[in-house]
Amino acid sequence: MNKEDFYQKIVSISELPASKRHSSLLDLHHRVYNDYSEVIRQITPQGATRVCPDGRTVAQIVGHFIEWDKVFIIAFGEILAGVKWPRLMTHVFNIDPDGDVREFGSVDEGNAYFARVYVDRKWEGIQTSALDVAATQLQLFEDPALLTADRLEATKRSARFMIPGGTTLSMPCGWNLWMWAIEHEAVEHKADLLMGRSG
């Protein structure tokens, strides 16, 4: 899906009533997940070592996706626990496998840290983790008892989802977070990921 089509779809979905918005976003998430996971599966061990224009390898870019999917999952967990304004709305943070919370002053600072984490990891483990965490994130919305339209609607209103060209979508922040998660897999670093495929 190209960027223009993606953002047109997001704008039209944002205008729907909550229950219809949820089912339409879930359909979009499925489509994006299928495309994203197929590209991840096509990346070869050799392709994973290719260096992208920003200096990171394809493997490090995929590690970046893993860590951001985890960041979103933590925020969605907060919504499930009744939090109306998840911490991700105010600052960037992550929790490492040992349970230590890492807070970052900016998105760039977080991304630089994530790049260091994945600099020496083996591709096969990165690939498996990327597919697993992306599937887990999707399952939070597929399960009818978890991230429902009502739970997303119960979060505080936010006007932070930016559409290229200047439009800002205003809605409860749970929807913003879901749209950001889908946007990341749909349009970010697409050319970098495609560099890792065989051929």
Contact map, one row per residue, 1 for C-alpha under 8 A:
1110110000000000000000000000000100000000000000000000000000000000000000000000000000000000000000000000000000000000000000000000000000000000000000000000000000000000000000000000000000000000011000000000000
1111110000000000000000000000000000000000000000000000000000000000000000000000000000000000000000000000000000000000000000000000000000000000000000000000000000000000000000000000000000000000001000000000000
1111111000000000000000000000000000000000000000000000000000000000000000000000000000000000000000000000000000000000000000000000000000000000000000000000000000000000000000000000000000000000001000000000000
0111111100000000000000000000000000000000000000000000000000000000000000000000000000000000000000000000000000000000000000000000000000000000000000000000000000000000000000000000000000000000000000000000000
1111111110000000000000000000000000000000000000000000000000000000000000000000000000000000000000000000000000000000000000000000000000000000000000000000000000000000000000000000000000000000000000000000000
1111111111000000000000000000000000000000000000000000000000000000000000000000000000000000000000000000000000000000000000000000000000000000000000000000000000000000000000000000000000000000010000000000000
0011111111100000000000000000000000000000000000000000000000000000000000000000000000000000000000000000000000000000000000000000000000000000000000000000000000000000001100000000000000000000000000000000000
0001111111110000000000000000000000000000000000000000000000000000000000000000000000000000000000000000000000000000000000000000000000000000000000000000000000000000000000000000000000000000000000000000000
0000111111111000000000000000000000000000000000000000000000000000000000000000000000000000000000000000000000000000000000000000000000000000000000000000000000000000000000000000000000000000000000000000000
0000011111111100000000000000000000000000000000000000000000000000000000000000000000000000000000000000000000000000000000000000000000000000000000000000000000000000000000000000000000100000000000000000000
0000001111111110000000000000000000000000000000000000000000000000000000000000000000000000000000000000000000000000000000000000000000000000000000000000000000000000000000001000000000000000000000000000000
0000000111111111000000000000000000000000000000000000000000000000000000000000000000000000000000000000000000000000000000000000000000000000000000000000000000000000000000000000000000000000000000000000000
0000000011111111000010011000000000000000000000000000000000000000000000000000000000000000000000000000000000000000000000000000000000000000000000000000000000000000000000000000000000000000000000000000000
0000000001111111000010000000000000000000000000000000000000000000000000000000000000000000000000000000000000000000000000000000000000000000000000000000000000000000000000001000000000000000000000000000000
0000000000111111100010000000000000000000000000000000000000000000000000000000000000000000000000000000000000000000000000000000000000000000000000000000000000000000000000000000000000000000000000000000000
0000000000011111110110000000000000000000000000000000000000000000000000000000000000000000000000000000000000000000000000000000000000000000000000000000000000000000000000000000000000000000000000000000000
0000000000000011111110000000000000000000000000000000000000000000000000000000000000000000000000000000000000000000000000000000000000000000000000000000000000000000000000000000000000000000000000000000000
0000000000000001111111000000000000000000000000000000000000000000000000000000000000000000000000000000000000000000000000000000000000000000000000000000110010000000000000000000000000000000000000000000000
0000000000000000111111100000000000000000000000000000000000000000000000000000000000000000000000000000000000000000000000000000000000000000000000000000100000000000000000000000000000000000000000000000000
0000000000000001111111110000000000000000000000000000000000000000000000000000000000000000000000000000000000000000000000000000000000000000000000000000000000000000000000000000000000000000000000000000000
0000000000001111111111111000000000000000000000000000000000000000000000000000000000000000000000000000000000000000000000000000000000000000000000000000100000000000000000000000000000000000000000000000000
0000000000000000011111111100000000000000000000000000000000000000000000000000000000000000000000000000000000000000000000000000000000000000000000000001100000000000000000000000000000000000000000000000000
0000000000000000001111111110000000000000000000000000000000000000000000000000000000000000000000000000000000000000000000000000000000000000000000000000000000000000000000000000000000000000000000000000000
0000000000001000000111111111000000000000000000000000000000000000000000000000000000000000000000000000000000000000000000000000000000000000000000000000000000000000000000000000000000000000000000000000000
0000000000001000000011111111100000000000000000000000000000000000000000000000000000000000000000000000000000000000000000000000000000000000000000000000000000000000000000000000000000100000000000000000000
0000000000000000000001111111110000000000000000000000000000000000000000000000000000000000000000000000000000000000000000000000000000000000000011000000000000000000000000000000000000000000000000000000000
0000000000000000000000111111111000000000000000000000000000000000000000000000000000000000000000000000000000000000000000000000000000000000000000000000000000000000000000000000000000000000000000000000000
0000000000000000000000011111111100000000000000000000000000000000000000000000000000000000000000000000000000000000000000000000000000000000000000000000000000000000000000000000000000000000000000000000000
0000000000000000000000001111111110000000000000000000000000000000000000000000000000000000000000000000000000000000000000000000000000000000010000000000000000000000000000000000000000000100000000000000000
0000000000000000000000000111111111000000000000000000000000000000000000000000000000000000000000000000000000000000000000000000000000000000010000000000000000000000000000000000000000000000000000000000000
0000000000000000000000000011111111100000000000000000000000000000000000000000000000000000000000000000000000000000000000000000000000000000000000000000000000000000000000000000000000000000000000000000000
1000000000000000000000000001111111110000000000000000000000000000000000000000000000000000000000000000000000000000000000000000000000000000000000000000000000000000000000000000000000000100110000000000000
0000000000000000000000000000111111111000000000000000000000000000000000000000000000000000000000000000000000000000000000000000000000000110010000000000000000000000000000000000000000000000110000000000000
0000000000000000000000000000011111111100000000000000000000000000000000000000000000000000000000000000000000000000000000000000000000000000000000000000000000000000000000000000000000000000000000000000000
0000000000000000000000000000001111111110000000000000000000000000000000000000000000000000000000000000000000000000000000000000000000000000000000000000000000000000000000000000000000000000000000000000000
0000000000000000000000000000000111111111000000000000000000000000000000000000000000000000000000000000000000000000000000000000000000000000000000000000000000000000000000000000000000000000110000000000000
0000000000000000000000000000000011111111100000000000000000000000000000000000000000000000000000000000000000000000000000000000000000100100000000000000000000000000000000000000000000000000000000000000000
0000000000000000000000000000000001111111110000000000000000000000000000000000000000000000000000000000000000000000000000000000000000000000000000000000000000000000000000000000000000000000000000000000000
0000000000000000000000000000000000111111111000000000000000000000000000000000000000000000000000000000000000000000000000000000000000000000000000000000000000000000000000000000000000000000000000001100100
0000000000000000000000000000000000011111111000000000000000000100000000000000000000000000000000000000000000000000000000000000001001100000000000000000000000000000000000000000000000000000000000001000000
0000000000000000000000000000000000001111111100000000000000000000000000000000000000000000000000000000000000000000000000000000001000000000000000000000000000000000000000000000000000000000000000000000000
0000000000000000000000000000000000000111111100000000000000000000000000000000000000000000000000000000000000000000000000000000000000000000000000000000000000000000000000000000000000000000000000000001110
0000000000000000000000000000000000000011111110110000000000000000000000000000000000000000000000000000000000000000000000000000000000000000000000000000000000000000000000000000000000000000000000001101110
0000000000000000000000000000000000000000111111110000000000000000000000000000000000000000000000000000000000000000000000000000000000000000000000000000000000000000000000000000000000000000000000000001110
0000000000000000000000000000000000000000001111111000000000000000000000000000000000000000000000000000000000000000000000000011000000000000000000000000000000000000000000000000000000000000000000000000000
0000000000000000000000000000000000000000000111111100000000000000000000000000000000000000000000000000000000000000000000000000000000000000000000000000000000000000000000000000000000000000000000000001000
0000000000000000000000000000000000000000001111111100000001000000000000000000000000000000000000000000000000000000000000000000000000000000000000000000000000000000000000000000000000000000000000000011110
0000000000000000000000000000000000000000001111111100000011100000000000000000000000000000000000000000000000000000000000000010000000000000000000000000000000000000000000000000000000000000000000000001000
0000000000000000000000000000000000000000000011111110000011100000000000000000000000000000000000000000000000000000000000000000000000000000000000000000000000000000000000000000000000000000000000000001000
0000000000000000000000000000000000000000000001111111000011000000000000000000000000000000000000000000000000000000000000000000000000000000000000000000000000000000000000000000000000000000000000000011000
0000000000000000000000000000000000000000000000001111111111000000000000000000000000000000000000000000000000000000000000000000000000000000000000000000000000000000000000000000000000000000000000000000000
0000000000000000000000000000000000000000000000000111111111000000000000000000000000000000000000000000000000000000000000000000000000000000000000000000000000000000000000000000000000000000000000010010000
0000000000000000000000000000000000000000000000000011111100000000000000000000000000000000000000000000000000000000000000000000000000000000000000000000000000000000000000000000000000000000000000010000000
0000000000000000000000000000000000000000000000000011111100000000000000000000000000000000000000000000000000000000000000000000000000000000000000000000000000000000000000000000000000000000000000000000000
0000000000000000000000000000000000000000000000000011111110000000000000000000000000000000000000000000000000000000000000000000000000000000000000000000000000000000000000000000000000000000000000000000000
0000000000000000000000000000000000000000000000000011111111111000000000000000000000000000000000000000000000000000001000000000000000000000000000000000000000000000000000000000000000000000000000000000000
0000000000000000000000000000000000000000000000011111001111111000000000000000000000000000000000000000000000000000000000000000000000000000000000000000000000000000000000000000000000000000000000000000000
0000000000000000000000000000000000000000000000111111000111111100000000000000000000000000000000000000000000000000000000000000000000000000000000000000000000000000000000000000000000000000000000011011000
0000000000000000000000000000000000000000000000011000000111111110000000000000000000000000000000000000000000000000000001100010010000000000000000000000000000000000000000000000000000000000000000000000000
0000000000000000000000000000000000000000000000000000000111111111000000000000000000000000000000000000000000000000011001100000000000000000000000000000000000000000000000000000000000000000000000000000000
0000000000000000000000000000000000000000000000000000000111111111100000000000000000000000000000000000000000000000001000000000000000000000000000000000000000000000000000000000000000000000000010011000000
0000000000000000000000000000000000000001000000000000000001111111110000000000000000000000000000000000000000000000000000000000011001000000000000000000000000000000000000000000000000000000000000001000000
0000000000000000000000000000000000000000000000000000000000111111111000000000000000000000000000000000000000000000011001000000010001000000000000000000000000000000000000000000000000000000000000000000000
0000000000000000000000000000000000000000000000000000000000011111111100000000000000000000000000000000000000000010011000000000000000000000000000000000000000000000000000000000000000000000000000000000000
0000000000000000000000000000000000000000000000000000000000001111111110000000000000000000000000000000000000000000000000000000000001000000000000000000000000000000000000000000000000000001100000000000000
0000000000000000000000000000000000000000000000000000000000000111111111000000000000000000000000000000000000000000000000000000000011001100000000000000000000000000000000000000000000000000000000000000000
0000000000000000000000000000000000000000000000000000000000000011111111100000000000000000000001000000000000000000010000000000000000000000000000000000000000000000000000000000000000000000000000000000000
0000000000000000000000000000000000000000000000000000000000000001111111110000000000000000000000000000000000000000000000000000000000000000000000000000000000000000000000000000000000000000000000000000000
0000000000000000000000000000000000000000000000000000000000000000111111111000000000000000000000000000000000000000000000000000000000001100100000000000000000000000000000000000000000001000000000000000000
0000000000000000000000000000000000000000000000000000000000000000011111111100000000000000000001000000000000000000000000000000000000001000000000000000000000000000000000000000000000000000000000000000000
0000000000000000000000000000000000000000000000000000000000000000001111111110000000000001000011100000000000000000000000000000000000000000000000000000000000000000000000000000000000000000000000000000000
0000000000000000000000000000000000000000000000000000000000000000000111111111000000000001000000000000000000000000000000000000000000000000100000000000000000000000000000000000000011001000000000000000000
0000000000000000000000000000000000000000000000000000000000000000000011111111100000000000000000000000000000000000000000000000000000000000100000000000000000000000000000000000000000000000000000000000000
0000000000000000000000000000000000000000000000000000000000000000000001111111110000000000000000000000000000000000000000000000000000000000000000000000000000000000000000000000000000000000000000000000000
0000000000000000000000000000000000000000000000000000000000000000000000111111111000000111000000000000000000000000000000000000000000000000000000000000000000000000000000000000000010000000000000000000000
0000000000000000000000000000000000000000000000000000000000000000000000011111111100000100000000000000000000000000000000000000000000000000000000000010000000000000000000000000010000000000000000000000000
0000000000000000000000000000000000000000000000000000000000000000000000001111111110000000000000000000000000000000000000000000000000000000000000000000000000000000000000000000000000000000000000000000000
0000000000000000000000000000000000000000000000000000000000000000000000000111111111100100000000000000000000000000000000000000000000000000000000000000000000000000000000000000000000000000000000000000000
0000000000000000000000000000000000000000000000000000000000000000000000000011111111111100000000000000000000000000000000000000000000000000000000000010001100100000000000000000010000000000000000000000000
0000000000000000000000000000000000000000000000000000000000000000000000000001111111100000000000000000000000000000000000000000000000000000000000000110001000000000000000000000000000000000000000000000000
0000000000000000000000000000000000000000000000000000000000000000000000000000111111100000000000000000000000000000000000000000000000000000000000000000000000000000000000000000000000000000000000000000000
0000000000000000000000000000000000000000000000000000000000000000000000000000011111110000000000000000000000000000000000000000000000000000000000000000001000000000000000000000000000000000000000000000000
0000000000000000000000000000000000000000000000000000000000000000000000000000011111111100000000000000000000000000000000000000000000000000000000000000000000100000000000000000000000000000000000000000000
0000000000000000000000000000000000000000000000000000000000000000000000000000001001111100000000000000000000000000000000000000000000000000000000000000000001110000000000000000000000000000000000000000000
0000000000000000000000000000000000000000000000000000000000000000000000000000001000111110100000000000000000000000000000000000000000000000000000000000000000110000000000000000100000000000000000000000000
0000000000000000000000000000000000000000000000000000000000000000000000000011011000111111110000000000000000000000000000000000000000000000000000000000000000000000000000000000000000000000000000000000000
0000000000000000000000000000000000000000000000000000000000000000000000000010000000001111111100000000000000000000000000000000000000000000000000000000000000000000000000000000000000000000000000000000000
0000000000000000000000000000000000000000000000000000000000000000000000110010000000000111111110000000000000000000000000000000000000000000000000000000000000000000000000000000000000000000000000000000000
0000000000000000000000000000000000000000000000000000000000000000000000000000000000001111111000000000000000000000000000000000000000000000000000000000000000000000000000000000100000000000000000000000000
0000000000000000000000000000000000000000000000000000000000000000000000000000000000000111111100000000000000000000000000000000000000000000000000000000000000000000000000000000000000000000000000000000000
0000000000000000000000000000000000000000000000000000000000000000000000000000000000000011111110000000001111000000000000000000000000000000000000000000000000000000000000000000000000000000000000000000000
0000000000000000000000000000000000000000000000000000000000000000000000000000000000000011011111000000001111100100000000000000000000000000000000000000000000000000000000000000000000000000000000000000000
0000000000000000000000000000000000000000000000000000000000000000000000100000000000000001001111100000111100000100000000000000000000000000000000000000000000000000000000000000000000000000000000000000000
0000000000000000000000000000000000000000000000000000000000000000001001100000000000000000000111110000111000000000000000000000000000000000000000000000000000000000000000000000000000000000000000000000000
0000000000000000000000000000000000000000000000000000000000000000000000100000000000000000000011111111110000000000000000000000000000000000000000000000000000000000000000000000000000000000000000000000000
0000000000000000000000000000000000000000000000000000000000000000000000000000000000000000000001111111110000000000000000000000000000000000000000000000000000000000000000000000000000000000000000000000000
0000000000000000000000000000000000000000000000000000000000000000000000000000000000000000000000111111000000000000000000000000000000000000000000000000000000000000000000000000000000000000000000000000000
0000000000000000000000000000000000000000000000000000000000000000000000000000000000000000000000111111000000000000000000000000000000000000000000000000000000000000000000000000000000000000000000000000000
0000000000000000000000000000000000000000000000000000000000000000000000000000000000000000000000111111100000000000000000000000000000000000000000000000000000000000000000000000000000000000000000000000000
0000000000000000000000000000000000000000000000000000000000000000000000000000000000000000000000111111110000000000000000000000000000000000000000000000000000000000000000000000000000000000000000000000000
0000000000000000000000000000000000000000000000000000000000000000000000000000000000000000000011110011111000000000000000000000000000000000000000000000000000000000000000000000000000000000000000000000000
0000000000000000000000000000000000000000000000000000000000000000000000000000000000000000000011110001111100000000000000000000000000000000000000000000000000000000000000000000000000000000000000000000000
0000000000000000000000000000000000000000000000000000000000000000000000000000000000000000001111000000111110000100000000000000000000000000000000000000000000000000000000000000000000000000000000000000000
0000000000000000000000000000000000000000000000000000000000000000000000000000000000000000001110000000011111101100000000000000000000000000000000000000000000000000000000000000000000000000000000000000000
0000000000000000000000000000000000000000000000000000000000000000000000000000000000000000001100000000001111101100000000000000000000000000000000000000000000000000000000000000000000000000000000000000000
0000000000000000000000000000000000000000000000000000000000000000000000000000000000000000001100000000000111111100000000000000000000000000000000000000000000000000000000000000000000000000000000000000000
0000000000000000000000000000000000000000000000000000000000000000000000000000000000000000000100000000000111111110000000000000000000000000000000000000000000000000000000000000000000000000000000000000000
0000000000000000000000000000000000000000000000000000000000000000000000000000000000000000000000000000000001111111000000000000000000000000000000000000000000000000000000000000000000000000000000000000000
0000000000000000000000000000000000000000000000000000000000000000000000000000000000000000000000000000000111111111100000000000000000000000000000000000000000000000000000000000000000000000000000000000000
0000000000000000000000000000000000000000000000000000000000000000000000000000000000000000000110000000001111111111110000000000000000000000000000000000000000000000000000000000000000000000000000000000000
0000000000000000000000000000000000000000000000000000000000000001000000000000000000000000000000000000000000111111111000000000000000000000000000000000000000000000000000000000000000000000000000000000000
0000000000000000000000000000000000000000000000000000000000000000000000000000000000000000000000000000000000011111111100000000000000000000000000000000000000000000000000000000000000000000000000000000000
0000000000000000000000000000000000000000000000000000000000000000000000000000000000000000000000000000000000001111111110000000000000000000000000000000000000000000000000000000000000000000000000000000000
0000000000000000000000000000000000000000000000000000000000010011001000000000000000000000000000000000000000000111111111000000000000000000000000000000000000000000000000000000000000000000000000000000000
0000000000000000000000000000000000000000000000000000000100011011000000000000000000000000000000000000000000000011111111100000000000000000000000000000000000000000000000000000000000000000000000000000000
0000000000000000000000000000000000000000000000000000000000000000000000000000000000000000000000000000000000000001111111100000000000000000000000000000000000000000000000000000000000000000000000000000000
0000000000000000000000000000000000000000000000000000000000000000000000000000000000000000000000000000000000000000111111111000000000000000000000000000000000000000000000000000000000000000000000000000000
0000000000000000000000000000000000000000000000000000000000110010000000000000000000000000000000000000000000000000011111111000000000000000000000000000000000000000000000000000000000000000000000000000000
0000000000000000000000000000000000000000000000000000000000110000000000000000000000000000000000000000000000000000001111111000000000000000000000000000000000000000000000000000000000000000000000000000000
0000000000000000000000000000000000000000000000000000000000000000000000000000000000000000000000000000000000000000000011111100000000000000000000000000000000000000000000000000000000000000000000000000000
0000000000000000000000000000000000000000000000000000000000000000000000000000000000000000000000000000000000000000000011111110110000000000000000000000000000000000000000000000000000000000000000000000000
0000000000000000000000000000000000000000000000000000000000000000000000000000000000000000000000000000000000000000000000011111110000000000000000000000000000000000000000000000000000000000000000000000000
0000000000000000000000000000000000000000000010010000000000100000000000000000000000000000000000000000000000000000000000001111111000000000000000000000000000000000000000000000000000000000000000000000000
0000000000000000000000000000000000000000000010000000000000000000000000000000000000000000000000000000000000000000000000000111111100000000000000000000000000000000000000000000000000000000000000000000000
0000000000000000000000000000000000000000000000000000000000000000000000000000000000000000000000000000000000000000000000001111111110000000000000000000000000000000000000000000000000000000000000000000000
0000000000000000000000000000000000000000000000000000000000100110000000000000000000000000000000000000000000000000000000001111111111000000000000000000000000000000000000000000000000000000000000000000000
0000000000000000000000000000000000000001100000000000000000000100000000000000000000000000000000000000000000000000000000000011111111100000000000000000000000000000000000000000000000000000000000000000000
0000000000000000000000000000000000000000000000000000000000000000000000000000000000000000000000000000000000000000000000000001111111110000000000000000000000000000000000000000000000000000000000000000000
0000000000000000000000000000000000000000000000000000000000000000010000000000000000000000000000000000000000000000000000000000111111111000000000000000000000000000000000000000000000000000000000000000000
0000000000000000000000000000000000000001000000000000000000000110110000000000000000000000000000000000000000000000000000000000011111111100000000000000000000000000000000000000000000000000000000000000000
0000000000000000000000000000000000001001000000000000000000000000000000000000000000000000000000000000000000000000000000000000001111111110000000000000000000000000000000000000000000000000000000000000000
0000000000000000000000000000000000000000000000000000000000000000000000000000000000000000000000000000000000000000000000000000000111111111000000000000000000000000000000000000000000000000000000000000000
0000000000000000000000000000000000000000000000000000000000000000010011000000000000000000000000000000000000000000000000000000000011111111100000000000000000000000000000000000000000000000000000000000000
0000000000000000000000000000000010001000000000000000000000000000010010000000000000000000000000000000000000000000000000000000000001111111110000000000000000000000000000000000000000000000000000000000000
0000000000000000000000000000000010000000000000000000000000000000000000000000000000000000000000000000000000000000000000000000000000111111111000000000000000000000000000000000000000000000000000000000000
0000000000000000000000000000000000000000000000000000000000000000000000000000000000000000000000000000000000000000000000000000000000011111111100000000000000000000000000000000000000000000000000000000000
0000000000000000000000000000000000000000000000000000000000000000000010011000000000000000000000000000000000000000000000000000000000001111111110000000000000000000000000000000000000000000000000000000000
0000000000000000000000000000110010000000000000000000000000000000000000000000000000000000000000000000000000000000000000000000000000000111111111000000000000000000000000000000000000000000000000000000000
0000000000000000000000000000000000000000000000000000000000000000000000000000000000000000000000000000000000000000000000000000000000000011111111100000000000000000000000000000000000000000000000000000000
0000000000000000000000000000000000000000000000000000000000000000000000000000000000000000000000000000000000000000000000000000000000000001111111100110000000000000000000000000000000000000000000000000000
0000000000000000000000000100000000000000000000000000000000000000000000000000000000000000000000000000000000000000000000000000000000000000111111110111000000000000000000000000000000000000000000000000000
0000000000000000000000000100000000000000000000000000000000000000000000000000000000000000000000000000000000000000000000000000000000000000011111110000000000000000000000000000000000000000000000000000000
0000000000000000000000000000000000000000000000000000000000000000000000000000000000000000000000000000000000000000000000000000000000000000001111111110000000000000000000000000000000000000000000000000000
0000000000000000000000000000000000000000000000000000000000000000000000000000000000000000000000000000000000000000000000000000000000000000000011111111000000000000000000000000000000000000000000000000000
0000000000000000000000000000000000000000000000000000000000000000000000000000000000000000000000000000000000000000000000000000000000000000000000111111000000000000000000000000000000000000000000000000000
0000000000000000000000000000000000000000000000000000000000000000000000000000000100000000000000000000000000000000000000000000000000000000000110111111000000000000000000000000000000000000000000000000000
0000000000000000000000000000000000000000000000000000000000000000000000000001001100000000000000000000000000000000000000000000000000000000000110111111101100000000000000000000000000000000000000000000000
0000000000000000000001000000000000000000000000000000000000000000000000000000000000000000000000000000000000000000000000000000000000000000000010011111111100000000000000000000000000000000000000000000000
0000000000000000011011000000000000000000000000000000000000000000000000000000000000000000000000000000000000000000000000000000000000000000000000000011111110000000000000000000000000000000000000000000000
0000000000000000010000000000000000000000000000000000000000000000000000000000000000000000000000000000000000000000000000000000000000000000000000000001111111000000000000000000000000000000000000000000000
0000000000000000000000000000000000000000000000000000000000000000000000000000001101000000000000000000000000000000000000000000000000000000000000000011111111100000000000000000010000000000000000000000000
0000000000000000000000000000000000000000000000000000000000000000000000000000001000000000000000000000000000000000000000000000000000000000000000000011111111100000000000000001111000000000000000000000000
0000000000000000010000000000000000000000000000000000000000000000000000000000000000000000000000000000000000000000000000000000000000000000000000000000111111110000000000000001011000000000000000000000000
0000000000000000000000000000000000000000000000000000000000000000000000000000000000010000000000000000000000000000000000000000000000000000000000000000011111110000000000000001000000000000000000000000000
0000000000000000000000000000000000000000000000000000000000000000000000000000001000111000000000000000000000000000000000000000000000000000000000000000001111111000000000000001110000000000000000000000000
0000000000000000000000000000000000000000000000000000000000000000000000000000000000011000000000000000000000000000000000000000000000000000000000000000000011111100000000000001110000000000000000000000000
0000000000000000000000000000000000000000000000000000000000000000000000000000000000000000000000000000000000000000000000000000000000000000000000000000000000111110000000000111100000000000000000000000000
0000000000000000000000000000000000000000000000000000000000000000000000000000000000000000000000000000000000000000000000000000000000000000000000000000000000011111000000000111100100000000000000000000000
0000000000000000000000000000000000000000000000000000000000000000000000000000000000000000000000000000000000000000000000000000000000000000000000000000000000001111100000011110000000000000000000000000000
0000000000000000000000000000000000000000000000000000000000000000000000000000000000000000000000000000000000000000000000000000000000000000000000000000000000000111110000011100000100000000000000000000000
0000000000000000000000000000000000000000000000000000000000000000000000000000000000000000000000000000000000000000000000000000000000000000000000000000000000000011111000011100000100110000000000000000000
0000000000000000000000000000000000000000000000000000000000000000000000000000000000000000000000000000000000000000000000000000000000000000000000000000000000000001111101111000000000000000000000000000000
0000001000000000000000000000000000000000000000000000000000000000000000000000000000000000000000000000000000000000000000000000000000000000000000000000000000000000111111111000000000000000000000000000000
0000001000000000000000000000000000000000000000000000000000000000000000000000000000000000000000000000000000000000000000000000000000000000000000000000000000000000011111100000000000000000000000000000000
0000000000000000000000000000000000000000000000000000000000000000000000000000000000000000000000000000000000000000000000000000000000000000000000000000000000000000001111100000000000000000000000000000000
0000000000000000000000000000000000000000000000000000000000000000000000000000000000000000000000000000000000000000000000000000000000000000000000000000000000000000011111110000000000000000000000000000000
0000000000000000000000000000000000000000000000000000000000000000000000000000000000000000000000000000000000000000000000000000000000000000000000000000000000000000011111111000000000000000000000000000000
0000000000000000000000000000000000000000000000000000000000000000000000000000000000000000000000000000000000000000000000000000000000000000000000000000000000000011111001111100000000000000000000000000000
0000000000100100000000000000000000000000000000000000000000000000000000000000000000000000000000000000000000000000000000000000000000000000000000000000000000000011111000111110000000000000000000000000000
0000000000000000000000000000000000000000000000000000000000000000000000000000000000000000000000000000000000000000000000000000000000000000000000000000000000001111100000011111000000000000000000000000000
0000000000000000000000000000000000000000000000000000000000000000000000000000000000000000000000000000000000000000000000000000000000000000000000000000000000001110000000001111101100000000000000000000000
0000000000000000000000000000000000000000000000000000000000000000000000000000000000000000000000000000000000000000000000000000000000000000000000000000000111111100000000000111111100000000000000000000000
0000000000000000000000000000000000000000000000000000000000000000000000000000000000001000100000000000000000000000000000000000000000000000000000000000000100111100000000000011111110000000000000000000000
0000000000000000000000000000000000000000000000000000000000000000000000000001001000000000000000000000000000000000000000000000000000000000000000000000001110110000000000000001111111000000000000000000000
0000000000000000000000000000000000000000000000000000000000000000000000000000000000000000000000000000000000000000000000000000000000000000000000000000000110000000000000000011111111100000000000000000000
0000000000000000000000000000000000000000000000000000000000000000000000000000000000000000000000000000000000000000000000000000000000000000000000000000000000000101100000000011111111110000000000000000000
0000000000000000000000000000000000000000000000000000000000000000000000010010000000000000000000000000000000000000000000000000000000000000000000000000000000000000000000000000111111111000000000000000000
0000000000000000000000000000000000000000000000000000000000000000000000010000000000000000000000000000000000000000000000000000000000000000000000000000000000000000000000000000011111111100000000000000000
0000000001000000000000001000000000000000000000000000000000000000000000000000000000000000000000000000000000000000000000000000000000000000000000000000000000000000100000000000001111111110000000000000000
0000000000000000000000000000000000000000000000000000000000000000000000000000000000000000000000000000000000000000000000000000000000000000000000000000000000000000100000000000000111111111000000000000000
0000000000000000000000000000000000000000000000000000000000000000000010010000000000000000000000000000000000000000000000000000000000000000000000000000000000000000000000000000000011111111100000000000000
0000000000000000000000000000100100000000000000000000000000000000000000000000000000000000000000000000000000000000000000000000000000000000000000000000000000000000000000000000000001111111110000000000000
0000000000000000000000000000000000000000000000000000000000000000000000000000000000000000000000000000000000000000000000000000000000000000000000000000000000000000000000000000000000111111111100000000000
0000000000000000000000000000000000000000000000000000000000000000100000000000000000000000000000000000000000000000000000000000000000000000000000000000000000000000000000000000000000011111111100000000000
0000000000000000000000000000000110010000000000000000000000000000100000000000000000000000000000000000000000000000000000000000000000000000000000000000000000000000000000000000000000001111111100000000000
1000010000000000000000000000000110010000000000000000000000000000000000000000000000000000000000000000000000000000000000000000000000000000000000000000000000000000000000000000000000000111111101000000000
1110000000000000000000000000000000000000000000000000000000000000000000000000000000000000000000000000000000000000000000000000000000000000000000000000000000000000000000000000000000000011111111000000000
0000000000000000000000000000000000000000000000000000000000000000000000000000000000000000000000000000000000000000000000000000000000000000000000000000000000000000000000000000000000000011111111000000000
0000000000000000000000000000000000000000000000000000000000001000000000000000000000000000000000000000000000000000000000000000000000000000000000000000000000000000000000000000000000000000001111111000000
0000000000000000000000000000000000000000000000000000000000000000000000000000000000000000000000000000000000000000000000000000000000000000000000000000000000000000000000000000000000000000011111111100000
0000000000000000000000000000000000000000000000000000000000000000000000000000000000000000000000000000000000000000000000000000000000000000000000000000000000000000000000000000000000000000000011111110000
0000000000000000000000000000000000000000000000000001100001001000000000000000000000000000000000000000000000000000000000000000000000000000000000000000000000000000000000000000000000000000000011111111000
0000000000000000000000000000000000000011001000000000000001001100000000000000000000000000000000000000000000000000000000000000000000000000000000000000000000000000000000000000000000000000000011111111100
0000000000000000000000000000000000000010001000000000000000000000000000000000000000000000000000000000000000000000000000000000000000000000000000000000000000000000000000000000000000000000000001111111100
0000000000000000000000000000000000000000000000100101000001000000000000000000000000000000000000000000000000000000000000000000000000000000000000000000000000000000000000000000000000000000000000111111100
0000000000000000000000000000000000000000011101111100000001000000000000000000000000000000000000000000000000000000000000000000000000000000000000000000000000000000000000000000000000000000000000011111110
0000000000000000000000000000000000000010011100100000000000000000000000000000000000000000000000000000000000000000000000000000000000000000000000000000000000000000000000000000000000000000000000001111111
0000000000000000000000000000000000000000011100100000000000000000000000000000000000000000000000000000000000000000000000000000000000000000000000000000000000000000000000000000000000000000000000000001111
0000000000000000000000000000000000000000000000000000000000000000000000000000000000000000000000000000000000000000000000000000000000000000000000000000000000000000000000000000000000000000000000000000111
